[in-house]
Amino acid sequence: MATQPQIQHPNKALGYAARDPSGLLSPFNFSRRETGEKDVAFKVLYCGICHSDLHMVKNEWGFSTYPLVPGHEVVGVVTEVGSKVEKFKVGDKVGVGCMVDSCRTCQNCAENLENYCPQFTLTYGAKHKDGSITYGGYSDSMVADEHFVVRIPEGLPLDAAAPLLCAGITVYSPLRYFALDKPGLHVGVVGLGGLGHVAVKFAKAFGAKVTVISTSPNKKEEAIQNLGADSFLISRDQDQMQGAMGTLDGIIDTVSAVHPLLPLIGLLKSHGKLVMVGAPEKPLEMPVIPLIMGRKIVAGSSIGGMKETQEMIDFAAEHNVKPDIEVIPIDYVNTAMERLHKADVKYRFVIDIGNTLKSTS
């Protein structure tokens, strides 16, 4: 945990920040940099609350820097563009996801995999090249290099677009990369939360048959009736799991709690892929023989590069993939964090920044 002195930039900004590991958020005056020649400045209208925001404000991962302004599911309207910006103009609807910079020279960056650049810069709580700390989207304005800004297509509501910039790309990218995006495939989704419910929607939009795997029997109706899943397995029910052995082409595992992998590997067909996108805090036990006996893969995936993020959001607009959200005012944010901790949200909080974050000074 560190407390960072603010570098003074010319543009005043207002946000909500945590000052210490209590994680309590309160109004915070700070500054944004001038709009550089390749920068896009925008007025923030909505910002999603990601589970990682909760970890960060409480310093649960051990590298938080205070004051900390969270938020990496940020959408708004362009107010200014730099002289060399080519892709955006004032008035465009735009978004910023989990990163605002990368080295631009490594092999990952060259292959549109900025998310795997060893030097990528997180949207908040990280250091810019000028030494200043990045502040996220729980704020009234943002400025970012145009390379890390995505265009929000017409027809996609801005409030629903926000969670796609993290939750959406986190599940879309592995579905595409591991070729689980073909009609007729059988795809499993473990966990029906912020990530899981979007994974169900994208997999269905790709034409897959979707099985939700959950510890909560009470989520069955929701999964099938509301989200369009084809079937539902209770992961603790051995008979159900046994009956589904060897039926899935791939599984997207969104669970961040420690949980057994053996039953999930058992659900896979030969050549099946179990892709981890949740991040348990402790190592998971990985039995190897079941992998060998079917040439199965356990893999990981983290968000996506900028090109793929734009592709994902365009696909979402075209196929009407929208997260289920609860829109809240900014002064409700601490209550929302408590509810998120208890998993009491269907399925993503989105802060209405534009209408509720007002300067009281």
N, C-alpha and C positions, 0 to 999 in steps of 0.2 A: 504494500500500500504506500502510495506517495501522494504528497500534495504539491501541486505544480503552480508556480507563479504564472499569472496570465501575461501573455505577450499582447500588447495593445495594438489592435488593428483599427482602421479608420471607420468601419461600419458597425454601428451599434446593433446589438441583437438581444433578444429576451428569450430565455428558455426556462426549463425546470431542471435542476441539478441535485444530485446527491452530494453531500459534503463529507460523508464518512460512512463506515460499513453498516451503520444502522439502515442505510438504504433509503431513508426518508427523502423525498423529493420536494423542493420548494423553489419559488421564483429566483431567477439568477440572471443578472445583467452581465453581458460579456460583449465581445466584438468579433466580427468576421473580417477576413481579409478583403482588400480591394478586388474587384473583378479583373483578373489578369487576362491577357490576350486570348488564351484558350479556355477561359472559365465561363461557366454559366451560373448566374445568380438567380435564385427563385424564392418566391414567397411560399412557405410551407403551409399546406392546407390540411393534410392528414399525416399521421405517423402511427404505424402499427406498433404494438408492444410484443416483442419476441421474448421467449423464455430466457434467452441469454441476457436480456436487459436486467432481469431479476438477479441472475448470478453476478453480473457486473456491478450493479449498484451496491451489493452486499460484499463485494470483493471475494466471492466464493472461489474464484479461480486464482486469486493471489496476485493479479497484476493490474488491478484497478488504480487509476490515478484520479485524485479528487482536486477540485470539483469535477464531477462527471455528469455530462449531459447525454443521456442514452438516446437510442433511436436509430435503427438502420433499415426502416421500411418507410421511406420518406417520399411523399408526393406533393406536388404543388404546381405553380404557374411561373414561367420565366419572366423575370423583371428586367434583366440586363444580360447582354452577352458581350464577350471580349471581341476585339477587332479581328481576330483570326478564327473565330468560331464558325464552323461550316454547317453543322447539323441542326442548329436550333436558332429560333428567333424569339423575340419578346412575345409573350402570350401563349407559347406552346405549353402543353401539359407534360410534365416530366417527373422522373423519379430517380432516387439514389438508393442503392441497396447497401450491402455489407462493407464495401470498400470504396475508397476515393482516390487511390493512387497505387502504382506498382512501379517496378524498376524500368519497365518497357524494353529491356535489352536481353533478358534471359530467354532460354528456349521456351519456357512456359508462356511468357508474354508474347513471344513470336507466334505461338500456336493458339492464341486467343484463350489461354488458360491463366489469366491474371490472378485467378483465385488460388492458384498453386505457386505463384511467384514467392520466393523466400522473403522478399522485401515488400509485400503488399501492405498498404496502409488501411487499417480499419477505419470505418466512418466515425467512430468515437473512441476516446480513451487511448489513442495512439499518437505517435509523433509525426508531424509533417516534416518535410525536408528543411523547412525554415526553423525547426525546433519547437514550434507551437504545438499545442495538443489539439487533437480533433474533437469537435463537439457535434453531437448527433442531432436527430430530427425532432426531439422534444423542444422545439424552438421555432421562432417565427420566420426565420430565413436560413438559407443555406447557399454556399458557393462551392462549386466543384468543377474540376477539369471536365470538359465535354466528353472525353473518352469514357468517363465513369458515370455518365448520365444516360438514362434510357427514356425514350419517348413513350408516353402512355397513349395507346391508340384510342381513336373515337369509339364510343360504344362501351368502353370499360369504365364503370364508375370509379372515380378517384379513391373513394374510401375503401372499396373492395380491392383496388389495384395495390394498395400499400403492402399487405402481407405477402403478395406474390413476390416481392423483391427480396424476401429471405425464404419464407416457408415455401413459396411456389418454386423458385429455382432449385432449392435444396432437394426436392423430390422429382422435378422435371428432368434435371440433368442426369441422374442415374438411370431413370427409365429410358432415356434416349441412348446414353452411352452403352449400357448393357443390353441394348436391343430388346427391351421389354415394352416397346412402343408399337408392336405389330398387332393388328386385329386377330382375335381368336386365341391369343396367349392367355395363360392363367397366371395372374399376378396376386400375390398376397401382400397385405399391408398390416404391419404389426403396430398397434397403438392407434387410437382414434382421437388424437388431439389436434393442435394447430397444424402440425406437419401431416399427420395421418389422413385427416379429412380432405386435404388438398391432394394428397397422393391418390386417394380413391377417385377424385374427380378427374385428375389428369389421366390416370390409367383407363378410366371409362371413356374419356374423350379419344384416346388412342384406339379404342375398340377392344380392349382386353376384358376378360372375365375377372372380376375382383372378389377376393375373399378377405374379409377383415378378421384379424386374429387379435383377440383382446382378453384381458383378465376379467372384464366387467360384463356379465350377462345382460345387464340393463341397457347396454349400448346396441343390442342386436337390432331392435326396431329402427332406431336412428340410422344405423349403417345401411340397412336394406331399404327402408321406406323413404328416408329423406336424402341419403347420399347416393343411392342407386347401386350399392354393392350387391353382388350376386349371391354371396353366402357369408356365413359368420361362424367362426370357430372360437370356442372358449379355450384359451391356451392351457388352463388348469384341468380341463376335462380330458382325461387320457383316452377315453373311448372315442370322443370326437376327433382328437388329434390322430389317433391310430387309424381311424376310418379315412382320413384325408392324406395318409402317407403317400408320397411319390406323385402328388397331383399338380404341383405348382412349378411353372417355368422359372419364376423368380419371386423374390420377396424384398420389399422395402421395409426395413426395420427402423421405426422412428422413436423407439423407446430409449430414454436416457437413464432409466433406473437399471440396476444390475438384474439380469434375467438369464435363464438358461438358453443356450443356443442349440443344444442337441435336438429338442423337439422340432425346432424350426428347420434345421438341416434335414430332418426326417421328412418334412413336407415336400421337399424339393424332388423333382424328377432328376434323372441323370443329366448332367451338364447344367443343373439349376444353379441360380446365383442368389446368394443372400447378401444384400447390400445394406450396410450399417450407415444411417445418417443421424441417429441419436448418439449422444456422447456420454455413456456411463462414466461416473467418476472413478470407478475401480475397474481393474482388468476383468474381462469375462473369461470363463473357462471355455476352451475350444477343443472339442474332441476331433482328432484327425482321421481316425479310421472311417467314420461315416462320410468324410469328404472323399477319401480314396475310393470308397466303394460306390462310386457314381460320378467321379471326376467333377465334383461340385466345387463351387467357389464361395468364399466369404470375402467380401470386399468392403471398401469404405468410399464415401463421396462427400465432398464439401461444396456447397453452393454451386456456382458456375461462372464461367468467364463472361465478359461484357457482351460479346456477340451472341452467346447462347441465352443470356438474360433477356436481351431484346427479342430474340426468337421466341422465348417462352411467353413473354407478355403479349406478343402478337398472336401466338397460338391461343392463349387464354381468351383474348378478345374475340377471335374468330369462332371459337367453340363454346363460348359463354361459360368458361370456367371461372367461378368467383368463390373466394373463401366465404364461409359463414362468419359474419362479424357482429360485434357489439360496439357501437360507436359511443364514446364517452367524452365528457368535457375534461379539460386538463386538470381541474381541481379535484377530480375523482381518481387521479392516477395512483395515489398511495393505496386507496381501497382496491383498485384494480390489481395492483401488485399482490396484495394479500389474497385476493380471490384466485389469481393465477397460480399462486403457491399451492392452493388447495385444489387446483384443476377445476375451478368453478367458472368456466367460460366456454361458450360454444361459438366459435372455437378460437377466435382471435379478437382481442381488444384493439380498437383503432381510435386514437385520440383525434378529436375534431379541433385541430390547432387553429385553423383559420377563424372559427367563430368564438373560441373560448379562451385563447391565450392573449390576454390584453394587458398592456402596461397599466399598473395602478399608480405609477409615480406621476 
